[in-house]
């Protein structure tokens, strides 16, 4: 998730809890939560990408596609990320 979109630590914590609850309800194992702290660095995205490829992750959970907008248009980045990694991006309600 992109930390600057959530503004403060309590929102990040609540979003982490929502991701965890959604994963449990969907029967998914939440292996890691990546939080991007800096729009300019993108180190969390790089770690997410590497872990997805290395561990052959099947599903990536996002609070919303807005969390990928720093990478480009959600209409472009979602299919591109899915094609390159083989993982499916799912946004939680």
Order of alpha helices (4+ residues) and beta strands (2+ residues): alpha-alpha-alpha-beta-alpha-beta
